[in-house]
Amino acid sequence: MKKIIALSLPKNGCTGGGEKQANRTWEALERVLKRAGYHKGGLEKYKASGDIAQHMTPEVNRSQSFQVFYRSLLELTGNNCKLL
């Protein structure tokens, strides 16, 4: 049975941090997961993103940039409801 991890990554209040900000976020996520016993050999971003996505509810994600991305996908696909 997989552990449930209460994840609290630090927020630095920056917006538009680009690649440098994204790298710090992944590093913080990797530390949390390693402490919980996951990804001991290093975080594989593509695998972690797929694992995380299975547990997301996109329409209630609080990230403004994610909501812009999500709405754009909905518009591009002509879908007015949740993407499957």
ABEGO torsion letter per residue (X at the ends): XBBBBBBBBBBAGBBGAEAAAAAAAAAAAAAAAAAAGBGAAEBBAAAAAAAAAAABBAAABABAAAAAAAAAAAAAAGBABBBX
